[in-house]
Amino acid sequence: MIRRGAALLLIGLVPFLAGCPPQPKSAPGAAAPDDWATAMLNNVNAQRAASGLGPIALCGTLNNAAQAHSADQAARATMSHIGGDGSNLSQRAGRAGYNGWTNLGENVAYGYGSVDGVMVGWMSSPGHRANILSGDYTHLGVGRAGNGGVDYWTQVFGRNGTC
């Protein structure tokens, strides 16, 4: 169980674990949750555009799956791709209504205080970067929840599911 420092995990078609060095925590801003979610989408799509890829779209059902997973991680003060109820990514996506998908991927992190910070961490990790820059995904869901001043982040990527 990981409890301290900034760490990242990734799940895709092949299980992959990676760690990133701790990033300085940014001061909390006054941004509303919609603002950070939009900032996350814009950051992801800017990274994709810089690599010659088309944009991906926010998906309500994947947002629900990502937010629920971030909230679960924050409530348990642990970061994992396995939910507190033993669920995996595909089970959580289905529970949220993302059905008929052909590809799924997930990035999780904790200890970063801003969208920019967590994106730097993910883009510095080859496995996480691969999810963000994958042409296999057309949808994105994002989640963020806090516990004791520590943010838990989730990105869920999908293709062909119901949004």
Buried (B, 14 or more C-beta within 10 A) or exposed (E): EBEEEBBBBBBBEEEBEBEBEEBEBBEEEEEEEEEBBBBBBEBBBEBBEEEEBEEBEBBBBBBBBBBBBBBBBBEBBBBBBBBEEEBEBBEBBBBBBBEEBEBBBBBBBBBBBBBBBBBBBBBBBEBBBBBBBBEBBBBBBBBBBBBEEBBBBBBBBBBEBBB
